[in-house]
């Protein structure tokens, strides 16, 4: 991940992450088959409720405008998301805050990639600090969003 792929967290961020033929900052990635029955399953995990609500609303608006069916689950801590993943719940796209109280976004990303051996789901890390961008390279995130 280069410094140029770091995206500011705002409404424009979702136009950079396109459904079906993912485009991140004008860099086209391979086409991804989303969800079962064309329903996109998204997990948002952030300890700030307002961030979860705003991001969910932006995703819903974007998907509505683009005729994409979406199911969004929000989590205010990593433990709840981890418990659901452990039970076998699948998500196509994860928005993971890096700085969570106990089980953080980096640990969740490692669990998704290594323990679940899930390379197909996309991960977008979100944080107020850009310093984590290079550390996350090994987890193959789709993007890194910087909170304002």
PyMOL commands that set and color helices and strands:
alter all, ss='L'
color gray80, all
select helices_A, chain A and resi 3-5+11-16+49-65+78-86+105-115+130-132+134-139
alter helices_A, ss='H'
color red, helices_A
select strands_A, chain A and resi 6-8+23-24+27-28+39-45+69-75+93-97+122-127+143-146
alter strands_A, ss='S'
color yellow, strands_A
deselect
rebuild
show_as cartoon
